[in-house]
Amino acid sequence: MVVDANTGRVLHAVSENEPRHPASITKVMTLYLLFEQLEKGRMTLDSEIPITAHAASMAPSKLGLRPGATITVEHAIKAIVTKSANDIAVAVGEAIGGSEEHFAELMTAKAHALGMNGTHYENASGLPDAEQITTAHDLVLLGRAIQERFPRYYAYFSTHQFNFAGQTLRNHNHLLDKVEGMDGIKTGYTNASGFNLLTSVKRGGKRIVAVVLGGRSAGIRDHIMADLIEEQIDRGSAVRTASALGESATTEREETVRAEPPKPEPIRLVPVEKREVAAAPKPETAKPMPLSLVSPPAPIPAPVVEKARPAVVANAARASSKDRTASIPDGSTRPVSASVSTGATNSGMRWVSGPTGAPAKPAALAGKHANVETRVARVEPVREIHAAKTEPTRPAAAHSGVMIQIGAAEDADRANELLARAKSRDAALAHATPFTEKVQKGSGTLWRARFAGLSESQADSACKTLKRTGFSCFTTRN
C-alpha cells in the first residue's frame, strides 16, 4: 500500500485490509509509546531502563545484556531502530507498562485509538505469536502518525548505524542508503510473516508512506518497495491538505497508563560474549494503478472489520505461539512462501547510489503461504449495548479462583461499560460474575473490569473470543 502523506490519498493498494503478522514492525508501536513518555516528561533520553530476566531471555536479534544491567532510553531507541533488538524492546515495554503483557494491552489500545482497527498486539517485540496481527492499511496509518506526532524523535529511524559495547550495529533497512529521500522506518521478518518493510520517502516537498508485507526474501521485498516508490512518488502532492491524525478520546480514557517507574540505581552495563548477529474510516482513494510486480495472495475470507475489533490469524501449522525459542531473527535470509511476487525491475529507479548485487528475477511466487494456515474470525455486527448489572466495587479477596480481566478504566461506570460490551460478545460469560475492582496506580485510581466464576478452560476460551473482537484479555487468579 502507498499513501500520499500530504493529502491522505491512497495511491496504490493490494489486499491492504487482509490480516498479516507484523513481525518486527511491531517495534514502531513500541517506540510510539516510548516517544509519548518522552513527550510527557515521564522519561528523558538519559533515563535508565533496567534489563529484567524476562527481557534478557528473548530470542535474537538482541543486544544480549544480562539481567540487572541498564541501558539509556536513547541507546534503547537506537538499538531497536538498527539491530531490531528484541530484548531491548521488551525492556522498554516492561519499563512503561510494568509487564510485557500489560504493555501489549496499551499497544492495542493505542492502535485502536489511532484507527488501526485490524491490529492486535500480544508482545512488544514482534516475536512469533499467532494472535499478533495487523494490516497494510493499519501500518501505513501508524507510519504517518508517528512522524506527525513526534517529528523530533522520528528522526532516529534514519539512523544508519549505532556503536554499542564495541559492536557496530547497522540498520536492517538497506534502502536508506539507496533510495533518494527515504528517512525510515522499519523492517520485519518471521517465518510466518515473510519479509516486511514500512518506509517513508520525502522528495521535492512530496511525502509518501508505503508498506510491503510477505516478501519472499529481503532483496525481493526491497526491489518491490523501490519500484512502488518510483511509480507513485510523482503522483503525490507537494501541498499539505490532510488533517492532522488524531486519537480517539474514548479509547484513550479506557487505556491504562502506568506511572513512571522509580529510577533504579545506576548499574554499570555488563557486555557479554559477542552474540550472533542476524543477517541483516479510509480516505477517498484514487483507482489503484495496476502493478505487475505485486500480485495479491490467494483469497482469504474477508474479515468483517468492526470498530476496534481486529480479525485474528490463527497459525495452525506452527507450534505453540508462545514458544519464543523457535523464533526466527529479524533480517534472516531463510526463504518463506511469499504473498507477493515480482517481475522485471523498474529501470527508472532513482537510487542514491546504483544498486549492487541485485537478485535475479524470480519466478512467479505462490499466492498462498505454503507453511501457514490462516483462519479469519467473522464478527457479528455491533448492536446497541446497555450497561449490564455488575456487582459493586469490592476488594479482590471477594472473588477467588480463575478470573479474566478485560481492561481497566478511570471510573467505575466506564469499567461497567467494558463489562457490558464483553458480555454481549461471548455467550459463555452469561453465567460468569462481572465485577469492578478499585486499585491505586501511582497517584491515580483505576477500576479493573473482571469476570469471576469461570473454570480455567472457560477463562482461556473467553479470552480468545474477546481478543478476536478487539478486547485486551488475560486470565488471573486470587
Helices and strands as residue ranges (DSSP letters): E 2-4, E 10-12, G 23-25, H 26-39, E 48-50, H 53-56, E 70-72, H 73-82, H 86-97, H 100-113, H 136-149, H 151-154, G 155-158, E 161-164, E 167-170, G 174-177, E 182-190, E 194-203, E 206-215, H 218-232, G 233-235, H 249-254, G 324-326, G 396-398, E 402-409, H 412-425, G 427-431, E 433-441, E 444-452, H 456-468, E 474-477
